[in-house]
Amino acid sequence: MTNADRTELPDSTAPADPTARPDPWQSLHELLAALDAEIEDVYVSRGIEGVRPRFAYPLIRLAHTGPLTIRELAHSLNRSHSAISQTIAAMRKEGLVTSEPGPDARTRRIDLTERGRALVPFLEAEWRATHAAVAELDAEVPYALTAVVEELRRALDRRSMRQRILHHLVEPPR
C-alpha cells in the first residue's frame, strides 16, 4: 500500500484535545530552528553579534539593488510584506538598516547602514557556504531535501493542502 492509497479515518480513541497528539510539523520546525542556530553560531564565532540568519537575504539584496521600499524588497525576495516588515524592524534595531520616508506617506525606503554594508561580504560568503553544505547534505541522505520539497510542491499542485484538509474535516454539530 502506498501513501496515496492510505486513507486515515477519524480515530474514535483519539483524545478530546487534538493537540494532545504530536504536532506533525514539530520536528521540521525544530530542525529549521537548530539549523538557524548553527548559522548564527558561525556569525558569533566571527564576532558578529545581533545578526540573525533571516537578515542575510535582505541585507545582500539591498547591497545589490540599493534602497527599496518594504513592498519592493518583499517582492524581490518572494516573502510577505508582513514578514519583511518584521525583519526590517529587527534589523533596524541592530543598526543594520535605515528607514526613510518613501515616495508617498505610506511607504518607507530601506537602505543599509555602514555596519550593514560592512557585513555583506561575509554574509555572501556564508550564503555560498550554506548552499554548498545543503548540496552536501542532499548527497548524503537517501531523500534529498531539495527533491522532497519539489515533490511536495508537485503533490500540492495536484491537490492543495486546503483541499486535503477539507477532505478530512469533520465539523462538530452546531
C-alpha positions as CSV (number, residue, x, y, z in Angstrom):
1,M,0.0,0.0,0.0
2,T,1.4,3.4,-0.9
3,N,0.9,6.6,0.9
4,A,-1.5,7.7,-1.8
5,D,-3.6,4.6,-1.2
6,R,-3.8,5.0,2.5
7,T,-6.9,6.9,3.9
8,E,-6.9,7.7,7.5
9,L,-10.3,7.6,9.2
10,P,-11.1,9.6,12.3
11,D,-9.7,7.8,15.4
12,S,-12.6,7.2,17.8
13,T,-10.0,6.5,20.6
14,A,-8.3,9.9,20.0
15,P,-8.3,12.2,23.0
16,A,-10.8,15.1,23.0
17,D,-8.0,17.6,22.8
18,P,-6.5,17.2,19.3
19,T,-3.3,19.0,20.4
20,A,-2.6,16.0,22.7
21,R,-1.3,14.2,19.6
22,P,2.2,15.2,18.4
23,D,2.3,18.2,16.1
24,P,3.3,16.7,12.6
25,W,5.3,19.9,11.9
26,Q,7.2,20.0,15.2
27,S,10.3,18.1,14.0
28,L,10.6,20.3,10.9
29,H,10.2,23.5,13.0
30,E,12.8,22.1,15.4
31,L,15.2,21.2,12.6
32,L,14.9,24.6,10.9
33,A,15.4,26.4,14.3
34,A,18.5,24.2,15.0
35,L,20.0,25.0,11.6
36,D,19.4,28.7,12.0
37,A,21.0,28.5,15.5
38,E,24.1,26.8,13.9
39,I,24.3,29.5,11.3
40,E,24.0,32.2,14.0
41,D,26.8,30.4,15.9
42,V,29.0,30.9,12.8
43,Y,28.3,34.6,13.0
44,V,29.0,34.8,16.7
45,S,32.3,32.9,16.3
46,R,33.3,35.6,13.8
47,G,32.4,38.3,16.3
48,I,29.2,39.3,14.6
49,E,26.6,39.9,17.3
50,G,22.9,40.7,16.8
51,V,22.7,39.3,13.3
52,R,20.1,36.6,12.6
53,P,20.3,34.2,9.6
54,R,17.0,35.7,8.3
55,F,18.8,39.0,7.9
56,A,21.3,37.7,5.3
57,Y,18.9,37.6,2.3
58,P,17.5,41.1,2.6
59,L,20.9,42.6,3.5
60,I,22.6,41.0,0.5
61,R,19.7,42.1,-1.8
62,L,19.8,45.7,-0.6
63,A,23.6,45.7,-1.2
64,H,23.0,44.8,-4.8
65,T,19.9,46.9,-5.5
66,G,20.3,50.0,-3.4
67,P,17.4,51.3,-1.3
68,L,14.0,49.6,-1.7
69,T,10.6,50.0,-0.1
70,I,9.5,47.2,2.1
71,R,7.0,46.1,-0.6
72,E,9.7,46.1,-3.3
73,L,12.1,44.2,-1.0
74,A,9.4,41.7,-0.1
75,H,8.5,41.1,-3.7
76,S,12.2,40.7,-4.8
77,L,12.7,38.1,-2.0
78,N,9.3,36.4,-2.6
79,R,8.4,37.0,1.0
80,S,5.3,38.5,2.6
81,H,5.2,42.2,3.3
82,S,4.5,41.4,7.0
83,A,7.5,39.1,7.3
84,I,9.9,41.6,5.7
85,S,8.4,44.5,7.8
86,Q,9.2,42.5,11.0
87,T,12.6,41.6,9.7
88,I,13.4,45.2,8.8
89,A,12.3,46.3,12.3
90,A,14.7,43.8,13.9
91,M,17.5,44.8,11.5
92,R,16.9,48.5,12.3
93,K,17.1,47.7,16.0
94,E,20.5,46.1,15.4
95,G,21.8,49.1,13.4
96,L,21.9,47.3,10.0
97,V,19.4,49.3,8.0
98,T,17.9,52.8,7.9
99,S,14.3,53.6,7.1
100,E,13.4,56.9,5.4
101,P,10.1,58.2,4.1
102,G,9.4,56.8,0.6
103,P,7.8,58.3,-2.4
104,D,4.5,58.7,-0.6
105,A,3.3,58.9,3.0
106,R,2.6,55.2,3.3
107,T,6.0,53.8,2.2
108,R,9.4,53.7,3.7
109,R,12.7,53.2,1.8
110,I,15.1,50.8,3.4
111,D,18.9,51.2,3.0
112,L,22.0,49.7,4.5
113,T,23.9,51.4,7.3
114,E,27.7,51.3,7.3
115,R,27.5,48.4,9.7
116,G,25.1,46.5,7.4
117,R,27.2,47.2,4.3
118,A,30.4,46.1,6.1
119,L,28.8,42.7,6.9
120,V,27.6,41.9,3.3
121,P,30.9,40.3,2.0
122,F,30.9,37.9,5.0
123,L,27.2,37.2,4.6
124,E,27.7,36.5,0.8
125,A,30.5,34.0,1.7
126,E,28.3,32.4,4.4
127,W,25.4,32.2,1.8
128,R,27.6,30.4,-0.7
129,A,29.0,28.1,2.1
130,T,25.4,27.3,3.3
131,H,24.4,26.4,-0.3
132,A,27.4,24.1,-0.5
133,A,26.5,22.5,2.8
134,V,22.9,21.9,1.7
135,A,24.2,20.2,-1.5
136,E,26.5,18.1,0.6
137,L,23.6,17.1,2.9
138,D,21.4,16.3,-0.2
139,A,24.1,14.0,-1.5
140,E,24.4,12.3,2.0
141,V,20.9,11.4,2.8
142,P,18.6,9.0,0.9
143,Y,16.0,11.6,0.2
144,A,17.5,15.0,-0.8
145,L,15.6,17.8,1.0
146,T,15.5,19.9,-2.1
147,A,14.0,17.0,-4.1
148,V,11.5,16.2,-1.3
149,V,10.4,19.9,-1.3
150,E,9.9,19.8,-5.0
151,E,7.9,16.6,-4.8
152,L,5.7,18.1,-2.1
153,R,5.1,21.2,-4.3
154,R,4.1,19.0,-7.2
155,A,1.8,16.9,-5.0
156,L,0.2,20.1,-3.6
157,D,-0.2,21.5,-7.1
158,R,-2.2,18.3,-8.0
159,R,-4.3,18.7,-4.8
160,S,-3.9,21.7,-2.5
161,M,-3.4,21.5,1.3
162,R,-6.8,23.2,1.6
163,Q,-8.5,20.5,-0.5
164,R,-6.8,17.8,1.6
165,I,-7.8,19.4,4.9
166,L,-11.4,19.8,3.7
167,H,-11.5,16.1,2.6
168,H,-10.6,15.1,6.2
169,L,-12.5,17.8,8.0
170,V,-15.3,16.5,10.2
171,E,-17.0,19.6,11.6
172,P,-18.7,19.4,15.0
173,P,-22.5,19.6,15.1
174,R,-23.8,23.1,15.7
